[in-house]
Amino acid sequence: MYRFHSIGLQELEDINYKETYPSNTFQWIYNWYSVFENVENNVIGYKKKPYIIAAYLNEELVAIIPLLKLTRIYCKCLRLEFIEFLGQQWSCIGEDIITLKDLDSVYIEELIHWIKKHVKFHFIFLKYIPKSSLLNTKYKLYHYSGAPIIPVSSYSSYEDFYTHAYAKRFRKKLQRTRRKIEKDGFRLKLSYEEINRNNFEDIKRIAKSKEIDGKNYVYEDPNKEKFHLLLYKSFPSHVMFAKFNNMPVAYVTNIDCNGVRIGLDCAFDRDYRIYGVGVQCMDCNIQECFKEHKKKFSFGVGLDEYKFQFTHKVEDYYMSFDFSYRLKALLVLPYFLYRLKREDKHVLKELSKLHCDV
Amino acid sequence: MYKLRQVLGSFIGLILLIFFKKSALEKFNTQVLSIYFHNPSVYLFKGIVRFLKASGFQFIDQKEYYELAIGNQEVSGRKVFISFDDAWQGNLKLIPILEKYQIPISLFVPVKPVVTGNYWWEYAAYLKSDTLNINAIEDLKKVPNKKRMEVIHKLMQELHLKRSAINLKELEYLHNHPLVTIGSHTYHHPITIQCTNDELDFEYRESKKTLERWLNTSINSFAFPNGDYDARDLNLLREHGYKMAFTTNPNLLNRGSVFEMPRISMNTKGGRYENICRMLGLWHKYVKPIQIRLKSASHKFKIEKQFS
């Protein structure tokens, strides 16, 4: 019989636990909540309230579940209450129940029972969870997203990776663009730097050029910028710059967590598109992972096409779902079920289109 | 049509030169002549240089022109300052002439074409849009900078044009040439009066910074793209540490105005005599007023025809 009770963020800081995903670390959770606590919109949610649940078995802490209760508004009038993982709303790279000891299948039953009894909600949406999650024992998991990865430690060297993972056409592209850079008189220099105020200005300038392609960039929103800056501070972080004659034209920002390097953000100056500076920079970032003997390099969540030039291996993420027997929840249930199934189908289609090894 | 116009221009130019050359040249005994080209043919450039040489002009560089403008030096004898805008690849063909006649020049370089290889108006020539009501380069010059950039970026993704701007290797070669001085011509070559304050600040700041990083030198001079500028531009020039700026006003040098130094535009498509007349101010005095009248008359005629 498990015993649950809700704890505060301060209490979470005092617990010494080993997380599976960086999004589960106290630093990540704390930074996320401190930045987005007062951000009120339909993506991040309204009226947010953290519910960090600690689970005990025989008075011993066995699991932590960092949850967030929030409200979203549909059709301007329909207010629905959700229970989600804290931080899954934006910039999440994997979530799961933090387990400190081995748990049995009854655990999830009891957890959900406790939540339903103590927290008022319409829906539970737990996203970005791995297939191995305990939630799989109670719920059907729907495909939600994926994070392309390079299992660095499974290759003997970068050269081994280069010959086996890159397609011939892509290798040719890298060589061709390198020749073009030289032919036009640019000197490509790569520098691996700690993120500081000076180079952050260059990062922002390059990121802004995404607008040319009609894309949004992280630093457009001061809250998102603040959150990224906090992450760079809290984790060992670096930026890989591709510089043309000392002028930064592309970058990849990374954080390191448990021997895994995660690419948080990357962009290239759209004016230099013909030189393929973006792929050159990412390729050098991967080389750096081999030099530093990292276990794995993750491109971060998202099945963007450019990532699949470098790898076809993907860590897939799922979503679990539950609801309470309340009128509003029952009314919109078919719509949410439809969306879940559509998302599931879409992600599966994307993965098969990109020939991924899941 | 273009050939006919060139021949007619040359003929009118020749007539004007026969009658007014001597008197037109007199004013340059006490005033500096400043001219600029875009992408002239070797034949046209050689013709202009030979005329200047034969008329006793001495070629001066940007530094000397600046000294004359601020009054540190007095004009003695006929002097001419030559500059080039946009950094076309065709300009490289003129190097032997510059070396032969020892002509110092200033080259005003927009950054983006050096990277991408082409100028925005080259893409705009392919523009056909019914929804935007923008169908020509001149129309694009009248829309806000952001909108113009959007249109051009779309075209850039569709079209692959042959490089017409110099690349960085060639720019470095020109910079290391003792007769060439490099100046800024903005980052994207926008129409500055259509830019927002932030966009304009970027153009002045980043173009100087990038050229300085590329060439490891300090960039002191600037030429206004399309010749457009207002008080905002002059303030930004001072703010970003430029020492001088060149306009496209076909006037004579006014002492003290280092951010509005005049230059006379040479018509790359025109003939030799037409351009000599432009240089001496004869074209603006005798032909331009007639051209303007003819243009307005034909415009009136078109409107009347439309309404009738």
HADDOCK unambig.tbl for C-alpha pairs under 7 A between the chains (distance, minus, plus):
assign (segid A and resid 184 and name CA) (segid B and resid 167 and name CA) 5.38 0.50 0.50
assign (segid A and resid 184 and name CA) (segid B and resid 168 and name CA) 5.71 0.50 0.50
assign (segid A and resid 184 and name CA) (segid B and resid 169 and name CA) 5.63 0.50 0.50
assign (segid A and resid 185 and name CA) (segid B and resid 167 and name CA) 6.89 0.50 0.50
assign (segid A and resid 185 and name CA) (segid B and resid 168 and name CA) 4.90 0.50 0.50
assign (segid A and resid 185 and name CA) (segid B and resid 169 and name CA) 3.96 0.50 0.50
assign (segid A and resid 186 and name CA) (segid B and resid 168 and name CA) 6.39 0.50 0.50
assign (segid A and resid 245 and name CA) (segid B and resid 213 and name CA) 6.78 0.50 0.50
assign (segid A and resid 245 and name CA) (segid B and resid 214 and name CA) 5.57 0.50 0.50
assign (segid A and resid 246 and name CA) (segid B and resid 213 and name CA) 6.53 0.50 0.50
assign (segid A and resid 247 and name CA) (segid B and resid 213 and name CA) 6.85 0.50 0.50
assign (segid A and resid 271 and name CA) (segid B and resid 112 and name CA) 6.73 0.50 0.50
assign (segid A and resid 271 and name CA) (segid B and resid 115 and name CA) 6.85 0.50 0.50
assign (segid A and resid 271 and name CA) (segid B and resid 116 and name CA) 6.51 0.50 0.50
assign (segid A and resid 272 and name CA) (segid B and resid 115 and name CA) 6.36 0.50 0.50
assign (segid A and resid 272 and name CA) (segid B and resid 116 and name CA) 6.78 0.50 0.50
